[in-house]
């Protein structure tokens, strides 16, 4: 199962997210759930890097873990990009819920 954990502070502001694990929907190279989640997460990280000036740190520790940490005071654009990613992930979860888990954690 793929788990996306979204980190929020006490005010509900995003502090980052992590995406871990393989969905197990199908064999590597054939797994549409893993490919969809990866495309959304990686595009979000790349978009924050390319289209905003917001401070962050991103790590692709191996092929199954991506982490993003946001600096305080990020822009509306970064907020919108994360909300867009979460919209896409929640739509995937509606159809493939046993392969994707989205968690929210207060930090």
Beta strands, then each sheet from edge to edge (+ up, - down):
strand 1: 2-8
strand 2: 14-20
strand 3: 56-62
strand 4: 65-70
strand 5: 100-106
sheet 1: 3+ 4- 2+ 1- 5-
end
